[in-house]
């Protein structure tokens, strides 16, 4: 019985020791957290192509708002994309045009991405991602722009052609994949920047941008 009470008295000390070791190991494994912004320019278009004249890399593209957690040699990430891609979907001759859903420019597509990276050499991380795209969604950026302004900027002769002509085309969904590389650079004490370049496969998106990291 005396041994039993002695064990009960020592148990909290043992548990505290184990908890302290776990916190210590977790702290040692945690390398940093970052938030950032990536810009995507579309390079791959549907064939046949019924869109406006493409004058530059960022005529069509998206903004990726990113969060990454660095743990040991791994990078766990999440991205939310506000998209202005040119996509097409057909139904009985009618074309789905994402610059206007239901007669409004303010509903395009959005993607949610999950990424996993690994420190392959020195401080260089290789990241793979899977994205789930859907529409129509109200954009987070450029909400004040009108459809007629977009049509003018992209050389549409008739602004009405940016709108869908069939109710069956008001929804869109697909899965996309990405590959990217980033490189954390310490700038001041525990703060740094992380340049990143990458590629999304479905529509040939070229990614470039950076994030701010706390290490």
C-alpha angles and dihedrals in degrees: 000000000000089000090051093055090045089054091051090051093050095043096079090051090051093049092047089051092051092047092049090051091050092050090047093051092047091049091050091050095049109091103172150297129245141188123197153142131253126193119213126201119195117232103163119071134182119268116251092038119207099172135104126287110287109227102172148000095270098044085105124022146094147255118243117203106200140198121184132182118201114209120172104307095338133091118204113194146180127194133188114199126203101201137206096168123148105242131166134207125172135210121172092333096314117120126218110226116189095205087079134025120185092350094308133106090205097081118070132137133299132194133202114206134197115197135187123193138182132203100243100175135358104324098334117118124200112207132195122193143186121204132196112210125195140162161246098041133153108248123243091216134041092024093148096058116106126223091243090056091052091048091052094048092051097044098250110166091205120030090204092073092070090069126084117254099198130058090217089066097060093098131061134176137166143146123248135186134213141196123196145160127215135181122201114217122191111229108167126006106302096349126091147151128251116207113202136188127181152142136241113210108208097065102011095256116185109210126204133158144093144247137212114244132199111203 
